[in-house]
Amino acid sequence: MHPKIGISHRDEKGWTVVEVHGEVDVATVPRIREYVSACIDAGRHHLIVDMVGVPFMDSTGLGLLVGIGKRIRTHTGDLRLVVTNPGVLQIFRVTSLHRALPIYDSVEAAMG
């Protein structure tokens, strides 16, 4: 059985907004990594990962986002996150990753 995860993207105002819906964990990270890698390979180096639809994320998800951030920076790109779930936000705060990965409360704010 495949884990339930929804991933889509759209290009808007010079950004690629990748929307993720569902749990980001060891079961879903490979699919998310593959999807985002395809976006980066296609030349999309200014990414906003919209995680408003993510109710749960584990350390595998954190590792994925750190890896995406590193890969984007090698292309002189930019990675921004949209996170509103208090539980998911707490993971970033506990690990201090909110200092390395900019987090916004809406896609519009992330586009700034």
C-alpha atoms as an extended CHARMM CRD file, in Angstrom:
* protein
*
       112  EXT
         1         1  MET       CA              0.0000000000        0.0000000000        0.0000000000  PROA      1               0.0000000000
         2         2  HSD       CA              1.3150000000        3.4330000000       -0.9760000000  PROA      2               0.0000000000
         3         3  PRO       CA              1.2450000000        6.1350000000        1.6740000000  PROA      3               0.0000000000
         4         4  LYS       CA             -1.1970000000        8.9170000000        1.0280000000  PROA      4               0.0000000000
         5         5  ILE       CA              0.6600000000       12.0430000000        0.0210000000  PROA      5               0.0000000000
         6         6  GLY       CA             -0.3670000000       14.7270000000       -2.4150000000  PROA      6               0.0000000000
         7         7  ILE       CA              2.2350000000       16.7970000000       -4.2440000000  PROA      7               0.0000000000
         8         8  SER       CA              1.7160000000       19.4140000000       -6.9130000000  PROA      8               0.0000000000
         9         9  HSD       CA              3.4030000000       22.5980000000       -8.0760000000  PROA      9               0.0000000000
        10        10  ARG       CA              2.6840000000       25.8400000000       -9.8350000000  PROA      10              0.0000000000
        11        11  ASP       CA              4.8710000000       28.6790000000      -11.0740000000  PROA      11              0.0000000000
        12        12  GLU       CA              3.9730000000       32.1020000000       -9.7420000000  PROA      12              0.0000000000
        13        13  LYS       CA              5.8190000000       35.4500000000       -9.6130000000  PROA      13              0.0000000000
        14        14  GLY       CA              9.2090000000       33.8790000000      -10.3300000000  PROA      14              0.0000000000
        15        15  TRP       CA              8.7410000000       31.1370000000       -7.7180000000  PROA      15              0.0000000000
        16        16  THR       CA              7.8150000000       27.4760000000       -7.9670000000  PROA      16              0.0000000000
        17        17  VAL       CA              5.3310000000       26.6720000000       -5.2250000000  PROA      17              0.0000000000
        18        18  VAL       CA              5.3860000000       22.9750000000       -4.3070000000  PROA      18              0.0000000000
        19        19  GLU       CA              2.3010000000       22.0250000000       -2.2920000000  PROA      19              0.0000000000
        20        20  VAL       CA              2.5470000000       18.9980000000       -0.0290000000  PROA      20              0.0000000000
        21        21  HSD       CA             -0.5420000000       17.4240000000        1.5510000000  PROA      21              0.0000000000
        22        22  GLY       CA             -0.2280000000       14.5580000000        4.0160000000  PROA      22              0.0000000000
        23        23  GLU       CA              2.3250000000       13.2490000000        6.4730000000  PROA      23              0.0000000000
        24        24  VAL       CA              5.9900000000       13.8410000000        5.6940000000  PROA      24              0.0000000000
        25        25  ASP       CA              7.7880000000       10.8250000000        7.0930000000  PROA      25              0.0000000000
        26        26  VAL       CA             10.0200000000        7.8920000000        6.2360000000  PROA      26              0.0000000000
        27        27  ALA       CA              7.2720000000        6.4280000000        4.0110000000  PROA      27              0.0000000000
        28        28  THR       CA              6.5910000000        9.5720000000        1.9530000000  PROA      28              0.0000000000
        29        29  VAL       CA              9.9660000000       11.3450000000        1.8160000000  PROA      29              0.0000000000
        30        30  PRO       CA             11.2900000000        9.3390000000       -1.1820000000  PROA      30              0.0000000000
        31        31  ARG       CA              8.3140000000       10.4240000000       -3.3100000000  PROA      31              0.0000000000
        32        32  ILE       CA              8.6320000000       14.0490000000       -2.2060000000  PROA      32              0.0000000000
        33        33  ARG       CA             12.4020000000       14.0070000000       -2.8660000000  PROA      33              0.0000000000
        34        34  GLU       CA             11.8520000000       12.6130000000       -6.3610000000  PROA      34              0.0000000000
        35        35  TYR       CA              9.1990000000       15.2380000000       -7.1440000000  PROA      35              0.0000000000
        36        36  VAL       CA             11.2410000000       18.2010000000       -5.8750000000  PROA      36              0.0000000000
        37        37  SER       CA             14.3990000000       16.8990000000       -7.5720000000  PROA      37              0.0000000000
        38        38  ALA       CA             12.5330000000       16.8710000000      -10.8910000000  PROA      38              0.0000000000
        39        39  CYS       CA             11.5460000000       20.5090000000      -10.3200000000  PROA      39              0.0000000000
        40        40  ILE       CA             15.1640000000       21.4690000000       -9.5610000000  PROA      40              0.0000000000
        41        41  ASP       CA             16.4340000000       19.4810000000      -12.5650000000  PROA      41              0.0000000000
        42        42  ALA       CA             13.9520000000       21.4050000000      -14.7310000000  PROA      42              0.0000000000
        43        43  GLY       CA             15.6360000000       24.6600000000      -13.6930000000  PROA      43              0.0000000000
        44        44  ARG       CA             13.2770000000       25.7040000000      -10.9160000000  PROA      44              0.0000000000
        45        45  HSD       CA             15.7190000000       27.0770000000       -8.3470000000  PROA      45              0.0000000000
        46        46  HSD       CA             13.4430000000       29.4190000000       -6.4050000000  PROA      46              0.0000000000
        47        47  LEU       CA             11.1900000000       27.0890000000       -4.4290000000  PROA      47              0.0000000000
        48        48  ILE       CA              8.5030000000       27.6240000000       -1.8500000000  PROA      48              0.0000000000
        49        49  VAL       CA              7.4400000000       24.3730000000       -0.1840000000  PROA      49              0.0000000000
        50        50  ASP       CA              3.8720000000       24.9380000000        1.0180000000  PROA      50              0.0000000000
        51        51  MET       CA              3.3420000000       22.5850000000        3.9640000000  PROA      51              0.0000000000
        52        52  VAL       CA              0.0300000000       24.0220000000        5.2170000000  PROA      52              0.0000000000
        53        53  GLY       CA             -1.5400000000       20.6220000000        4.4280000000  PROA      53              0.0000000000
        54        54  VAL       CA              1.0640000000       18.6940000000        6.4630000000  PROA      54              0.0000000000
        55        55  PRO       CA             -0.2850000000       17.4870000000        9.8290000000  PROA      55              0.0000000000
        56        56  PHE       CA              2.8830000000       15.6040000000       10.8300000000  PROA      56              0.0000000000
        57        57  MET       CA              6.5740000000       15.5490000000        9.9390000000  PROA      57              0.0000000000
        58        58  ASP       CA              9.3680000000       13.4040000000       11.3640000000  PROA      58              0.0000000000
        59        59  SER       CA             13.1490000000       13.7700000000       11.3080000000  PROA      59              0.0000000000
        60        60  THR       CA             13.2850000000       12.1940000000        7.8420000000  PROA      60              0.0000000000
        61        61  GLY       CA             11.2680000000       15.1420000000        6.5720000000  PROA      61              0.0000000000
        62        62  LEU       CA             13.6610000000       17.5810000000        8.2310000000  PROA      62              0.0000000000
        63        63  GLY       CA             16.5750000000       15.8470000000        6.5560000000  PROA      63              0.0000000000
        64        64  LEU       CA             14.8270000000       16.0860000000        3.2080000000  PROA      64              0.0000000000
        65        65  LEU       CA             14.2690000000       19.8340000000        3.5690000000  PROA      65              0.0000000000
        66        66  VAL       CA             17.8670000000       20.4510000000        4.6610000000  PROA      66              0.0000000000
        67        67  GLY       CA             19.0650000000       18.4620000000        1.6310000000  PROA      67              0.0000000000
        68        68  ILE       CA             16.7950000000       20.4050000000       -0.7330000000  PROA      68              0.0000000000
        69        69  GLY       CA             18.0890000000       23.6530000000        0.7630000000  PROA      69              0.0000000000
        70        70  LYS       CA             21.7090000000       22.6430000000        0.1650000000  PROA      70              0.0000000000
        71        71  ARG       CA             20.9750000000       21.5550000000       -3.3960000000  PROA      71              0.0000000000
        72        72  ILE       CA             19.1030000000       24.7740000000       -4.1670000000  PROA      72              0.0000000000
        73        73  ARG       CA             21.9760000000       26.8930000000       -2.8310000000  PROA      73              0.0000000000
        74        74  THR       CA             24.4090000000       25.1810000000       -5.2380000000  PROA      74              0.0000000000
        75        75  HSD       CA             22.2600000000       26.7050000000       -8.0060000000  PROA      75              0.0000000000
        76        76  THR       CA             22.2530000000       30.1020000000       -6.2640000000  PROA      76              0.0000000000
        77        77  GLY       CA             18.5780000000       29.5790000000       -5.6530000000  PROA      77              0.0000000000
        78        78  ASP       CA             16.3050000000       30.1170000000       -2.7070000000  PROA      78              0.0000000000
        79        79  LEU       CA             14.1850000000       27.7750000000       -0.5770000000  PROA      79              0.0000000000
        80        80  ARG       CA             11.3710000000       29.0700000000        1.6040000000  PROA      80              0.0000000000
        81        81  LEU       CA              8.8480000000       27.0960000000        3.6390000000  PROA      81              0.0000000000
        82        82  VAL       CA              5.2300000000       27.7700000000        4.5200000000  PROA      82              0.0000000000
        83        83  VAL       CA              4.3330000000       26.0260000000        7.7780000000  PROA      83              0.0000000000
        84        84  THR       CA              1.3000000000       26.7570000000        9.9570000000  PROA      84              0.0000000000
        85        85  ASN       CA              0.7880000000       23.5480000000       11.9610000000  PROA      85              0.0000000000
        86        86  PRO       CA              2.0120000000       24.1890000000       15.5430000000  PROA      86              0.0000000000
        87        87  GLY       CA              3.3520000000       20.6360000000       15.9110000000  PROA      87              0.0000000000
        88        88  VAL       CA              5.3810000000       20.8640000000       12.7130000000  PROA      88              0.0000000000
        89        89  LEU       CA              6.6230000000       24.3510000000       13.6370000000  PROA      89              0.0000000000
        90        90  GLN       CA              7.7840000000       22.9850000000       16.9860000000  PROA      90              0.0000000000
        91        91  ILE       CA             10.0680000000       20.4850000000       15.2240000000  PROA      91              0.0000000000
        92        92  PHE       CA             11.8460000000       23.3710000000       13.4730000000  PROA      92              0.0000000000
        93        93  ARG       CA             12.1890000000       25.3200000000       16.7190000000  PROA      93              0.0000000000
        94        94  VAL       CA             13.4830000000       22.3700000000       18.7850000000  PROA      94              0.0000000000
        95        95  THR       CA             16.1340000000       21.6150000000       16.1730000000  PROA      95              0.0000000000
        96        96  SER       CA             16.8750000000       25.3300000000       15.5030000000  PROA      96              0.0000000000
        97        97  LEU       CA             16.3440000000       24.6830000000       11.7910000000  PROA      97              0.0000000000
        98        98  HSD       CA             14.0150000000       27.6870000000       11.6430000000  PROA      98              0.0000000000
        99        99  ARG       CA             17.2660000000       29.6990000000       11.6150000000  PROA      99              0.0000000000
       100       100  ALA       CA             18.5660000000       27.9230000000        8.5010000000  PROA      100             0.0000000000
       101       101  LEU       CA             15.2890000000       27.4760000000        6.6050000000  PROA      101             0.0000000000
       102       102  PRO       CA             13.0940000000       30.5890000000        6.3810000000  PROA      102             0.0000000000
       103       103  ILE       CA              9.5280000000       29.8220000000        7.4650000000  PROA      103             0.0000000000
       104       104  TYR       CA              6.4810000000       31.9030000000        6.5600000000  PROA      104             0.0000000000
       105       105  ASP       CA              2.7890000000       31.6810000000        7.4510000000  PROA      105             0.0000000000
       106       106  SER       CA              1.5230000000       32.0460000000        3.8630000000  PROA      106             0.0000000000
       107       107  VAL       CA              2.7170000000       31.6390000000        0.2800000000  PROA      107             0.0000000000
       108       108  GLU       CA              2.0960000000       35.3480000000       -0.3010000000  PROA      108             0.0000000000
       109       109  ALA       CA              4.3960000000       36.2600000000        2.6270000000  PROA      109             0.0000000000
       110       110  ALA       CA              7.0470000000       33.8340000000        1.3690000000  PROA      110             0.0000000000
       111       111  MET       CA              7.0230000000       35.5070000000       -2.0520000000  PROA      111             0.0000000000
       112       112  GLY       CA              7.5740000000       38.8080000000       -0.2070000000  PROA      112             0.0000000000
